[in-house]
């Protein structure tokens, strides 16, 4: 039986990918996850009892754990989702980002190299290592154009720099050692199980609670959005049919400003749970969710615009998103409305929806690591 090792499989994108693999393939799935604040067994609750799923708590930067997994489970493929991923947190303290995103990627690649050196020819030929990355490694765009697979890297945050470093390691291990490695770079994901520090779930939950909806700067920063299930289908397609040594951009062709996103969330909530009937707003004389919008100081180094050119994966592998942004956002709003217990469980003791990324983390906190 094919065995896929999914690192970060208890995180947002990883848990959606695990569900897709279990639903649409016969593969056995081994999840390796450190269970940091954004990774939780709550994200895998409905599939943890699946006999084809095995969960292992551990760190991809821990050499002993990683190499033992390769030796004992002998995966036929590895998909590396494990990463610290929130730009604001990287601004406050980048150390965890370097450790997980760079050192962790290095340990995973070294483990693959040693694993394949001792493998038979058929096993080496079938093996794949897929590293999941971000469009943020490319930097910021002007008002026109889009990132292609040949766009030079120009990361502008500690987070994107750490992901860029990992991408370069993956490419180098393919070129130097012949590792059958693939890279994907995706645009902004949204959908079920996204930790509430990110824009869309944060705005949904704040609006429902009658809290301010903080919008950075003038709200004009543009992102391309892709539903997480469409992204996961693209990753699975690259794993199955992508060419080792290649990278593939995955985008939703759904550019929106942050202000447009917030307005769309407010309108979707009005359709699902009107503000007039929400005690958190009605008791304060607030007639609509849009009245909660609050412009705040911009994030340091905030990239102005991202856009993905995904022509390569569309033409070579036939992949394209199935959900329009409007359909996906409505479904996402309904999911969070129906999963308030999950929202409370994953935030409890970890995050209270406070503002992050001001670069004001106390030195004593950073030095204590």
N, C-alpha and C positions, 0 to 999 in steps of 0.2 A: 504494500500500500504506500502511495506517495505520502511523505511527511513534510509539512510546511512549518518551519519555525517562524513565528510572527513575534518580533520584539515590539514592545509597546502595545501589545494586543489588548490591554485593559484601558487604553486611552481612547480618546474620541474617534479618530479615524481608524485606529487599529481594531477597536471592538466592532465597528461596522464592517471592516474587512473580514474579520473572523466569522461573523454571521453569514456573509456572502459566500465564503469558501465552504462552510458547513452546509449551506442550502443548495449550492450549485455544483459541488464537486464531491468526489468520494474520498478526498484526502483526509489524513489525520492531521490535526493542528496542535502544535505545541506553542503555548503562549509564554513568553518570558517578559515579565514586567516588574519594575522596582516598586510599584504602587506608591508613587509620590503623590502630591496633593491632587494632581489632575488625572491620575490613574487609579481606578477603583474597581473592586470586584462587583460593585453595584452595576457597572457598565456591562458585565457579562452574565448577570444574574439569570437570565432566561435560557442561557446555553451552557452553563457550567456543568449541568448533568449529562450533556451529550457525551456518549462513550468515545467519540472521536476527538474530543477536546481534552487536553491536559494543560493545567496551569502550573507554572513554576515561578515563584517569587524570586527575583534576582536582578542584578545590575549588569547591563551590557559592558560596563567598564571593569567588571570583575573577571579577570582572566581565568581563574580556576572554575568559576561557575559556567562561563561560556564554553570553555573547551570540554568540560565534562558533558555538557548538553550535546555537543557535536558528537562526542565519542559514544555516548549511550543511546541517543535518539536517532543518530545518523540521518539528519534531514536531507531531503532531495532538493529542497529550495529554502531560502531564507528571505523574508521580507522585513526590512528594517524600518519600522515606524518610530522606534524609541527615540525621543528627543524632548528637550526642554524647548517650548515653542512660543512663549508669550513675550513679545518684544518689550513690553513695559517692564516685565520682571528682569529682563536682561539689562535694561538700563539701570535698574537699582542695584543689581549684583550679577555680574556675568560669569562668576566662577562655576556654577552648576552647569551652565551652557557649554563651557569649554570641556568640562569633565565628561558629560554625557554625550554631547553632539560630536566632539572631536576625538577625545580619548576612547569613548565607547565605540565609535565607528572604527577606529584603529584596531581595537581588540577583536571586534567582530570579523574584520578582514583578515587579521592574523590567524584567527581560529579557522577561517575558511581555508587559508593557504595550507596550514598544517593538516587539516582534515582531508583535503584533496590530494595532498602529497602521499597519503597512506591509502587512498581509495583506488579501486580498480578502474580500468579504462571506461567501462560502461557507466559507472557511477559518476566519474569526472565529466563525461560527455553530457549527461542528463542534468547535472547540477546547475542551479541558477542562484545568484545573489542580487536581490533588487533593493536598492537604497532609495527611500522616498524622501524627496527634498521639496523645496519651495521656490516660487518665483521671486522671492525677496533677495535671493543671491544676485540677481541681475541689477539691483539698484532701483533708480527712479526714472520714469519716462516723462517726456514733455507731453504736450496736448495730443500728439499723434504718435503712431507707430505701435509696435507690440514686440514682446520678447520672443525670440526664436531660440532654437537649440544652439545657435552659434553666437548669440549675444554675449559679449564679454562680461565677466563678473565684476560687479562694483557694489558690494554690500555696504550698507550705511548704518547698521545697528549691530551691537554685539551678537544678537541672535542670528541675524543673517550672515555675519562673518563666520560664526561657528558652523553654520550649515554649509557655507561655501568651502570651508576647510575640509569638512567631511566629504563633500562632492569631489574635491580634488584628490583626496586619498583613494576614493573608489576608482576614479579614472586611472590613477597611477598604478593601482594594484592590477587593473586589467592590462595596462600597457607593459608593465614590468614582469608580472608573474603569469599573465594569461588567465587571470581569474574570470570566469564567465559572469561578469557583473553588468548590471543595467541600472540606469538612473531615470527617475521621473521627477519633474518639477511642476508643481501644481499651483493654481491660484487659490484664493481664499475659500475654504470649506465652510459649510454650514449644514445643520441638520441635527438629528437626534444624538443625544449623549455628549454634546459639546459643553465643556466646563464653563460656568457662567461668568468667567472673567472676559470672555471674548464678546465682540460687539453685539451680535444678534441675540444670544441668550441673555446677555446683561440687560439689553434694552427691553426685552420681553418681560423679564422678572421685575426690573425696576418700575416699569409702567404699571404692571399689575399691582404692585405695592404702593403706588403713588409717590415713588421716589424720583428725583431728578434724572433726566436722560442726558448725561454729559456728552457733548459733541466737541471734539478737539478742533481748535482753531476756528476756521470759517466753515467747516463741514464739507469743504470742497475736495478732500482727498479721495481719489478714485481707486477702486479695487474691482477686479474681475471675480465673480462669484460662481462657485460650482457646488452642487449638492453632494454631500459626502458619499452617497450611494453611487452616484455617477463617477466620482473620483475612484472609488474602490473597484468598480467594474473596469475602469481603465487600467488600474494597477494589475488586476488579475489578467487582463488581456496582454499587457506587457510581459508579465511573468510567463504566460503560456507561449507567446509568439514573438516577443521582442528579440532583437538581435543583440547578443552580448557585445559590450563595448559601446552601445548606443545610449543616448538619452532621449526622452520623450516628454514634451510639454503637454500638460493636461489643463484645459481651461473651459470655462462655461460660456464664453462669449456673452457675458452679462455684466458689462461695466456699469457701476453705479457709484455716485458720490456717497460718502457717509451720511450726509443729510438726507439723500433720497432713501437710503436704507432705513433710517430711523422713521421717516415719514411713512414708508411702506409698512413697517412693523406696527406703527400706531393705527394705520387704517385697517390692517388685518385684525388687530385686537378689537377695534370698534365693531367689526363684523362678527367676531366670535364671542366677545364679552364686552358689550358697550360700556363706556365710561360712566354713563348715567346710572347704571346699575351696579357699579363697583363702589362699595362703601369706602375704600381707601381714597377715592377721588370725590365722590358725591358729597361726603361729609365736609369737605373743604371748599365746596363751591367750584370745583374744577369740572368743566363740562366736556373736555376731550383729552385724549392722551397726548395730543400734540402740544398742549399747554405745558407739559412737563419738560419740554426741550430746554436745555441749558448749555450755552456755549462756554467752554472752559479753555484755559491756556493749552496751547498745542504741545504735543509730545516732542521732546528733543530729537532732532534728526528725522522727522516724520517724512517719509517718502511721499511725493505728491500723487504719483499715478503708477499703477501696474496694469498691464494688459498682456494676455497670452496669445501667441500664434500657435495654434494646435494643429496646423495643417498636416504635419508629419504623421502623427498618430492616426489621424482621420484617413489619410491616404494609404498608409502602410498596413494598418491593423483594422481599419474599418470601425474604429470606436467613435462615438459621439454621445454627448449628454442626452439622457432621455427626458429629463424634467426641465421645464422652463423655470426661470427664477421666480415668477409669480406663483406658479403651482407649488414649487418647493418651499417657498417662504410661508405660504398658507399652511402647508402640511407641518412645517416646523413649529409655527405658532401653536397649532392644535396639539402637537406632541408635548410641548412644554406645559400647556394648559392641563393636559391629562397626566402629567408626571411630576406634580409638585412635590410628592414624597421623595422622588429621586433627587430633585433639586435641593431639597433640604438636607438629605443624607450626604450628598457629595460636598456640600459647602460647610457642613457642621464642623466647627473647630479648625477650618482650613482657610476660609475666605468669607468676608462679610460684604463683598462688593465695594470695597474701598478703592480710591484712586491709587493707581500704581504708576511707575515709570517717570517719576519726577526727578530721579537721580539724587535723592536726598537720603538714601539708606545710611543709617549711622555706621561710621567706620568700625565701631566696636562689634556690631553685628556681623559685618563682613569678616573681620579678623578672627571671630570666634569659630569660623568654619574650619 
